[in-house]
Amino acid sequence: MASVSKLTCSSFAGAASLSSTASRSSEPKLSVGFRLRAPIGRRSSSLSLSVSGNRAGGFSLIVKCSQDGNGSTTKRTTLHDLYESQGQSPWYDNLCRPVTDLLPLIASGVRGVTSNPTIFQKAISSSNAYDEQFGQLIASGNDIESAYWELVIKDIQDACKLFESIYEQTDGGDGYVSVEVSPRLANDTDGTIEAAKWLHKVVSRPNVYIKIPATADCVPSIKEVISNGISVNVTLIFSLARYEAVIDAYLDGLEASGLSDLSRVTSVASFFVSRVDTLVDKLLEKIATPEALNLRGKAAVAQATLAYKLYQKKFSGPRWDALVKKGAKKQRLLWASTSVKNPAYPDTLYVDPLIGPDTVSTMPDQALQAFIDHGTVSRTIDANVSEAEGVYNALEKLGIDWNEVGAQLELEGVDSFKKSFDNLLLSLQEKTDTLELVSH
């Protein structure tokens, strides 16, 4: 067992503690503690996280975002079981410097990393680990945005190196690190295509995924980028209709590539989960009937279950069989937004019910810690399909428009990433002004 917390990368709020609220009395208890190791502003400042078990022969894992890096070996965890017995790949939804702090997570069973503009905004703005490189970039004449991308590219390249062995061992099936195009391009088809090509070229690692949002404007971008032999993580998918369009874009791209060997062109479709409940629950509370209130906390898993059913349908039949003959690999479903937003819900709500073969679950710190502590490893994704269909249809009858829900969540997601991106560039500009004052 092991655990990590987002506080390691994104918060310098001082001491904090995290414990599982849903842990059963028969389960091993985790004690997780944080401490600020040096005053803010000092180069050596970092947060350390330690985890210990209460049984004899327990484990110890320390993960920290620091200047000097850290590595530690941990014992077998439920993450290993998840992959080996159920065929689901656990990924980590976070990235910060030094990337060597990922080593204990890899040892605990993590098989890939996802990042986004919000993750980098937190990592760069709350840490001094980027200051030296940033200062050199500015001194060399780079503008703020160019310097930002240099910081990001270095982290992605370094993380790709750490996961390279997993990528090779699985023949390109796992071990990916995802980096997203600028969120400012979410409604720019051609701009997204060019940005994806550029990122793929400058990162220059076989196990990098270029993240492209599943907006209506970017669905054609997905086809074009795939056709160029570039592997893609399609992000911000919130509805079944848009998910089907994403699958078609992947298939169209493979067919248009002209490649005789498609085995190295892969993709994941990041279907967001918890945010769906956040929005639908609010709509149900406005309706306020007993039936409506009884459906709270059920929409996200129900829709995700039906997404997996759609996945099984689309990646079968003559069209897919023809691509398989050329080495094509399925575009795996990736469950994103797996952290629980409502504390009244079980903290593994968006992990435990969505376990199935050829899928990925990318977990931020709290979800990862909870699943390692008391998650249940068993095939659940298609265990209650009829129940999921019942929930989905019941919500429609109550007036919940799934496409409208998806459209609103997509807009909110894009806006959130744009805000993070803009805020980070602003903070980097302020840092530049400080550096200039110091130099004078």
C-alpha positions as CSV (number, residue, x, y, z in Angstrom):
1,M,0.0,0.0,0.0
2,A,1.0,3.5,-0.6
3,S,-0.5,6.9,-0.9
4,V,0.2,10.4,-2.2
5,S,-1.6,13.7,-2.0
6,K,-1.9,16.6,-4.3
7,L,-0.6,18.8,-1.5
8,T,2.8,17.4,-2.4
9,C,2.8,19.3,-5.7
10,S,0.3,22.1,-5.5
11,S,0.0,23.5,-2.0
12,F,2.2,25.2,0.5
13,A,-0.5,25.8,2.9
14,G,1.5,24.4,5.8
15,A,0.6,21.3,7.7
16,A,-2.3,19.2,6.6
17,S,-3.6,15.7,7.1
18,L,-5.5,13.3,5.0
19,S,-7.3,10.1,6.1
20,S,-9.8,7.8,4.5
21,T,-13.3,8.3,5.7
22,A,-14.7,5.2,4.1
23,S,-12.1,2.8,5.4
24,R,-13.6,-0.3,7.0
25,S,-12.5,-1.3,10.5
26,S,-11.0,-4.5,9.2
27,E,-8.8,-2.7,6.7
28,P,-5.2,-1.6,7.4
29,K,-5.3,2.0,8.5
30,L,-3.2,4.7,6.8
31,S,-1.6,7.5,8.5
32,V,-0.7,10.3,6.1
33,G,1.1,13.4,7.2
34,F,2.5,16.5,5.6
35,R,5.0,19.0,6.9
36,L,6.6,22.1,5.4
37,R,10.3,21.4,5.4
38,A,11.6,24.9,4.9
39,P,10.2,28.4,4.8
40,I,8.5,29.6,1.6
41,G,10.8,31.3,-0.8
42,R,13.9,29.3,0.2
43,R,15.3,27.1,-2.5
44,S,15.2,24.0,-0.5
45,S,11.6,24.2,0.5
46,S,9.5,21.1,-0.1
47,L,6.6,19.2,1.3
48,S,7.2,15.6,2.4
49,L,4.5,12.9,2.7
50,S,4.9,9.8,4.7
51,V,2.7,6.8,4.8
52,S,2.8,4.0,7.3
53,G,0.6,0.9,7.9
54,N,-0.6,-0.4,11.3
55,R,0.2,-4.1,10.6
56,A,3.4,-5.9,11.3
57,G,5.7,-5.9,8.3
58,G,3.9,-2.7,7.0
59,F,5.1,-0.4,4.3
60,S,6.7,3.0,4.1
61,L,6.6,5.3,1.1
62,I,7.7,8.9,1.0
63,V,6.7,11.1,-1.9
64,K,7.7,14.8,-2.1
65,C,8.1,17.5,-4.6
66,S,11.6,18.8,-3.8
67,Q,14.7,20.1,-5.4
68,D,16.8,16.9,-5.1
69,G,14.3,14.2,-6.0
70,N,13.3,11.1,-4.1
71,G,12.9,7.5,-4.8
72,S,11.7,4.6,-2.7
73,T,10.6,1.0,-3.1
74,T,7.1,-0.1,-2.1
75,K,5.4,-3.4,-1.8
76,R,2.8,-4.8,-4.1
77,T,-0.5,-2.8,-4.1
78,T,-4.0,-3.1,-5.4
79,L,-2.8,-1.2,-8.5
80,H,-0.7,-4.2,-9.5
81,D,-3.8,-6.4,-9.0
82,L,-5.9,-4.0,-11.0
83,Y,-3.7,-4.3,-14.1
84,E,-2.8,-7.9,-13.8
85,S,-6.1,-9.4,-13.0
86,Q,-8.5,-7.0,-14.7
87,G,-6.6,-5.4,-17.5
88,Q,-7.1,-1.8,-16.3
89,S,-4.2,0.5,-16.3
90,P,-3.9,2.9,-13.3
91,W,-2.4,6.2,-14.3
92,Y,-1.5,9.2,-12.1
93,D,-3.3,12.6,-12.8
94,N,-0.6,15.0,-11.6
95,L,3.0,16.1,-12.5
96,C,5.5,18.4,-10.9
97,R,9.2,18.7,-10.4
98,P,11.3,16.8,-9.7
99,V,9.7,14.1,-11.9
100,T,11.8,11.5,-10.1
101,D,9.2,11.7,-7.4
102,L,7.1,9.5,-9.7
103,L,9.5,6.6,-9.1
104,P,7.7,5.4,-5.9
105,L,4.4,5.6,-7.7
106,I,5.7,3.6,-10.6
107,A,6.9,1.0,-8.0
108,S,3.4,1.0,-6.5
109,G,1.8,0.1,-9.8
110,V,1.2,3.5,-11.6
111,R,1.6,2.9,-15.4
112,G,1.2,6.4,-16.9
113,V,0.7,10.1,-16.2
114,T,-1.8,12.7,-17.4
115,S,-1.3,16.4,-17.1
116,N,-3.4,19.5,-18.1
117,P,-3.1,23.3,-17.9
118,T,-4.5,23.4,-14.4
119,I,-1.9,20.8,-13.1
120,F,1.0,22.8,-14.6
121,Q,-0.4,26.0,-13.3
122,K,-0.4,24.6,-9.8
123,A,3.0,23.0,-10.2
124,I,4.8,26.0,-11.6
125,S,3.2,28.8,-9.6
126,S,3.5,27.1,-6.2
127,S,7.1,25.9,-6.5
128,N,10.5,27.4,-7.0
129,A,11.7,24.3,-8.8
130,Y,11.1,26.0,-12.1
131,D,12.8,29.3,-11.3
132,E,16.3,28.5,-12.5
133,Q,15.3,27.2,-15.9
134,F,12.7,30.0,-16.3
135,G,15.3,32.7,-15.5
136,Q,17.6,31.3,-18.1
137,L,14.9,31.2,-20.7
138,I,13.9,34.8,-20.1
139,A,17.6,35.9,-20.0
140,S,18.0,34.2,-23.4
141,G,15.3,36.3,-24.9
142,N,12.3,33.9,-24.8
143,D,8.9,35.5,-24.3
144,I,6.6,34.3,-21.5
145,E,4.6,31.8,-23.4
146,S,7.6,30.3,-25.1
147,A,9.3,29.9,-21.8
148,Y,6.2,28.2,-20.4
149,W,6.3,25.6,-23.1
150,E,10.0,24.9,-22.5
151,L,9.2,24.3,-18.8
152,V,6.4,21.9,-19.7
153,I,8.3,20.1,-22.4
154,K,11.2,19.3,-20.1
155,D,8.8,17.8,-17.5
156,I,7.1,15.7,-20.1
157,Q,10.3,14.5,-21.6
158,D,11.7,13.6,-18.2
159,A,8.5,11.8,-17.3
160,C,8.5,9.9,-20.6
161,K,11.9,8.6,-19.8
162,L,10.7,7.2,-16.5
163,F,7.9,5.4,-18.1
164,E,9.9,4.3,-21.2
165,S,10.5,0.7,-19.9
166,I,6.7,0.2,-19.3
167,Y,6.1,1.4,-22.8
168,E,8.6,-1.0,-24.2
169,Q,7.6,-4.0,-22.1
170,T,3.9,-3.6,-23.2
171,D,4.8,-3.0,-26.9
172,G,3.4,0.5,-26.8
173,G,0.3,-0.5,-24.8
174,D,1.1,1.5,-21.7
175,G,3.7,3.9,-20.2
176,Y,2.3,7.1,-21.7
177,V,2.7,10.7,-20.5
178,S,0.1,13.2,-21.8
179,V,0.6,16.8,-22.6
180,E,-2.2,19.1,-23.8
181,V,-2.2,21.7,-26.6
182,S,-3.0,25.2,-25.6
183,P,-6.5,25.6,-24.2
184,R,-6.8,28.8,-26.3
185,L,-7.1,26.5,-29.3
186,A,-10.2,24.6,-28.2
187,N,-12.3,26.2,-31.0
188,D,-9.5,26.3,-33.6
189,T,-9.4,23.2,-35.8
190,D,-6.3,24.1,-37.8
191,G,-4.5,25.7,-34.9
192,T,-5.0,22.5,-32.9
193,I,-3.6,20.3,-35.7
194,E,-0.5,22.5,-36.0
195,A,0.0,22.7,-32.2
196,A,-0.3,18.9,-31.9
197,K,2.3,18.3,-34.7
198,W,4.6,20.8,-33.1
199,L,4.3,19.3,-29.6
200,H,4.8,15.8,-30.9
201,K,8.0,17.0,-32.7
202,V,9.6,18.9,-29.9
203,V,8.8,16.4,-27.2
204,S,10.1,13.7,-29.5
205,R,9.3,10.7,-27.3
206,P,7.5,7.6,-28.6
207,N,5.4,7.4,-25.4
208,V,4.0,10.9,-25.4
209,Y,0.2,11.4,-25.8
210,I,-0.8,14.8,-27.3
211,K,-4.0,15.8,-25.6
212,I,-6.7,17.3,-27.8
213,P,-10.1,18.4,-26.4
214,A,-13.2,16.8,-27.8
215,T,-14.9,20.0,-28.8
216,A,-16.9,20.1,-32.0
217,D,-14.1,22.2,-33.6
218,C,-11.4,19.8,-32.5
219,V,-13.0,16.5,-33.5
220,P,-11.7,17.0,-37.1
221,S,-8.3,17.8,-35.6
222,I,-8.3,14.4,-34.0
223,K,-8.7,12.6,-37.3
224,E,-6.0,14.7,-39.0
225,V,-3.5,14.2,-36.2
226,I,-4.1,10.5,-36.0
227,S,-3.7,10.2,-39.8
228,N,-0.3,11.8,-39.4
229,G,0.8,8.9,-37.1
230,I,0.6,10.9,-33.9
231,S,-0.8,9.2,-30.8
232,V,-3.6,11.2,-29.1
233,N,-5.3,11.5,-25.7
234,V,-8.7,13.0,-26.5
235,T,-9.8,14.9,-23.4
236,L,-13.0,16.6,-22.0
237,I,-15.5,14.0,-23.2
238,F,-18.8,14.4,-21.3
239,S,-21.5,12.8,-23.4
240,L,-22.1,9.6,-25.3
241,A,-22.8,11.4,-28.6
242,R,-19.5,13.3,-28.5
243,Y,-17.7,10.1,-27.4
244,E,-19.0,8.3,-30.5
245,A,-17.8,11.2,-32.7
246,V,-14.4,10.8,-31.1
247,I,-14.2,7.1,-31.8
248,D,-15.2,7.8,-35.4
249,A,-12.5,10.4,-35.7
250,Y,-9.9,7.9,-34.5
251,L,-11.1,5.2,-37.0
252,D,-11.2,7.8,-39.8
253,G,-7.7,8.9,-38.9
254,L,-6.3,5.3,-39.0
255,E,-8.0,4.7,-42.3
256,A,-6.7,7.9,-43.8
257,S,-3.1,7.4,-42.6
258,G,-2.0,5.2,-45.4
259,L,0.3,3.4,-43.0
260,S,0.8,-0.4,-43.5
261,D,1.6,-0.8,-39.8
262,L,-0.8,1.0,-37.4
263,S,0.6,-0.6,-34.2
264,R,2.4,2.5,-33.0
265,V,-0.5,4.9,-33.5
266,T,-2.6,4.7,-30.4
267,S,-5.2,6.7,-28.5
268,V,-7.2,7.0,-25.3
269,A,-10.6,8.7,-25.0
270,S,-10.8,10.5,-21.7
271,F,-14.4,10.3,-20.5
272,F,-14.9,12.6,-17.5
273,V,-16.9,11.2,-14.6
274,S,-17.3,13.1,-11.3
275,R,-18.1,16.4,-12.9
276,V,-21.2,14.8,-14.5
277,D,-22.7,14.1,-11.0
278,T,-21.8,17.6,-9.8
279,L,-23.9,19.2,-12.4
280,V,-26.7,16.6,-12.6
281,D,-27.1,16.5,-8.9
282,K,-27.8,20.2,-8.9
283,L,-30.5,19.7,-11.5
284,L,-32.0,16.9,-9.6
285,E,-32.1,19.0,-6.4
286,K,-34.0,21.7,-8.3
287,I,-36.6,19.1,-9.4
288,A,-36.7,17.9,-5.8
289,T,-39.1,15.0,-6.1
290,P,-38.3,11.8,-4.2
291,E,-37.5,10.1,-7.5
292,A,-35.2,12.8,-8.5
293,L,-33.4,13.0,-5.2
294,N,-33.0,9.2,-5.2
295,L,-31.0,9.5,-8.5
296,R,-28.3,11.8,-7.1
297,G,-24.8,10.3,-7.4
298,K,-25.9,7.8,-10.0
299,A,-25.7,9.7,-13.3
300,A,-21.9,9.7,-13.9
301,V,-21.3,6.0,-13.4
302,A,-24.4,5.1,-15.4
303,Q,-23.3,7.2,-18.4
304,A,-19.7,5.8,-18.1
305,T,-21.1,2.2,-18.1
306,L,-23.0,2.9,-21.3
307,A,-19.8,4.5,-22.8
308,Y,-18.1,1.2,-22.3
309,K,-21.0,-0.6,-24.0
310,L,-20.5,1.8,-26.9
311,Y,-16.8,1.1,-26.9
312,Q,-17.4,-2.6,-27.2
313,K,-19.8,-2.1,-30.1
314,K,-17.6,0.3,-32.1
315,F,-14.4,-1.7,-31.8
316,S,-15.9,-4.8,-33.3
317,G,-17.2,-5.8,-36.7
318,P,-15.8,-5.7,-40.3
319,R,-14.6,-2.1,-40.2
320,W,-12.5,-2.7,-37.1
321,D,-11.4,-6.1,-38.2
322,A,-9.9,-4.6,-41.3
323,L,-7.8,-2.2,-39.2
324,V,-6.7,-4.9,-36.8
325,K,-5.1,-6.7,-39.8
326,K,-2.9,-3.6,-40.1
327,G,-1.9,-3.8,-36.4
328,A,-4.4,-1.2,-35.1
329,K,-5.1,-1.0,-31.4
330,K,-8.3,-0.1,-29.8
331,Q,-8.7,3.5,-28.5
332,R,-9.0,2.7,-24.9
333,L,-11.5,4.4,-22.6
334,L,-9.8,6.4,-19.9
335,W,-11.8,7.4,-16.9
336,A,-10.9,11.0,-15.9
337,S,-12.2,13.3,-13.2
338,T,-12.2,10.3,-10.8
339,S,-11.9,12.3,-7.5
340,V,-15.1,12.6,-5.5
341,K,-16.4,16.1,-5.3
342,N,-19.3,15.3,-2.8
343,P,-17.9,14.2,0.6
344,A,-21.1,12.3,1.2
345,Y,-20.2,9.8,-1.5
346,P,-17.8,6.9,-1.1
347,D,-14.3,8.1,-2.0
348,T,-13.8,5.3,-4.6
349,L,-17.1,5.9,-6.3
350,Y,-15.6,6.8,-9.6
351,V,-13.0,4.0,-9.6
352,D,-14.5,0.8,-8.2
353,P,-17.6,0.6,-10.4
354,L,-15.6,1.3,-13.6
355,I,-13.1,-1.5,-13.7
356,G,-12.9,-3.4,-17.0
357,P,-10.3,-4.7,-19.5
358,D,-8.5,-2.4,-22.0
359,T,-9.4,0.7,-19.9
360,V,-7.4,3.3,-18.0
361,S,-8.3,5.0,-14.8
362,T,-6.3,8.2,-14.2
363,M,-6.4,9.2,-10.5
364,P,-5.4,12.3,-8.7
365,D,-3.9,11.9,-5.3
366,Q,-7.0,11.5,-3.2
367,A,-8.6,8.9,-5.5
368,L,-5.3,7.0,-5.8
369,Q,-4.8,7.0,-2.0
370,A,-8.4,5.8,-1.4
371,F,-8.2,3.0,-4.0
372,I,-4.9,1.7,-2.8
373,D,-6.2,1.8,0.8
374,H,-9.6,0.1,0.4
375,G,-10.5,-0.2,-3.3
376,T,-12.1,-3.4,-4.6
377,V,-10.5,-5.1,-7.6
378,S,-13.1,-6.9,-9.7
379,R,-14.7,-6.5,-13.1
380,T,-17.5,-4.1,-12.5
381,I,-17.9,-2.0,-15.7
382,D,-20.4,-4.3,-17.4
383,A,-21.9,-6.0,-14.3
384,N,-24.9,-3.7,-14.2
385,V,-25.6,-2.5,-17.7
386,S,-29.4,-2.8,-17.5
387,E,-29.4,-0.8,-14.2
388,A,-27.2,1.9,-15.9
389,E,-29.7,2.1,-18.8
390,G,-32.5,2.4,-16.3
391,V,-30.8,5.3,-14.5
392,Y,-29.9,7.0,-17.8
393,N,-33.5,6.8,-19.1
394,A,-35.0,7.8,-15.8
395,L,-33.0,11.0,-15.8
396,E,-34.1,11.7,-19.3
397,K,-37.8,11.3,-18.3
398,L,-37.2,13.8,-15.5
399,G,-36.1,16.3,-18.1
400,I,-32.3,15.9,-17.9
401,D,-31.0,16.5,-21.4
402,W,-27.7,14.6,-21.6
403,N,-26.4,16.5,-24.6
404,E,-27.0,19.8,-22.8
405,V,-25.3,18.5,-19.7
406,G,-22.3,17.5,-21.9
407,A,-22.2,20.8,-23.7
408,Q,-22.3,22.8,-20.4
409,L,-19.6,20.7,-18.8
410,E,-17.4,20.9,-21.9
411,L,-17.7,24.7,-21.9
412,E,-16.9,24.8,-18.2
413,G,-13.9,22.5,-18.7
414,V,-12.4,24.5,-21.5
415,D,-13.0,27.8,-19.6
416,S,-11.3,26.3,-16.5
417,F,-8.2,25.3,-18.5
418,K,-8.1,28.6,-20.2
419,K,-8.2,30.4,-16.9
420,S,-5.4,28.3,-15.5
421,F,-3.3,28.9,-18.5
422,D,-3.9,32.6,-18.5
423,N,-3.3,32.9,-14.7
424,L,0.0,31.0,-15.0
425,L,1.2,33.2,-17.8
426,L,0.3,36.2,-15.6
427,S,2.2,34.8,-12.7
428,L,5.2,34.1,-14.9
429,Q,5.1,37.7,-16.1
430,E,5.1,38.9,-12.5
431,K,8.1,36.6,-11.9
432,T,9.8,38.1,-14.9
433,D,9.3,41.6,-13.6
434,T,10.8,40.5,-10.3
435,L,13.8,39.0,-12.0
436,E,14.3,42.3,-14.0
437,L,14.1,44.3,-10.8
438,V,16.7,42.1,-9.1
439,S,19.0,42.3,-12.2
440,H,18.9,46.1,-12.1
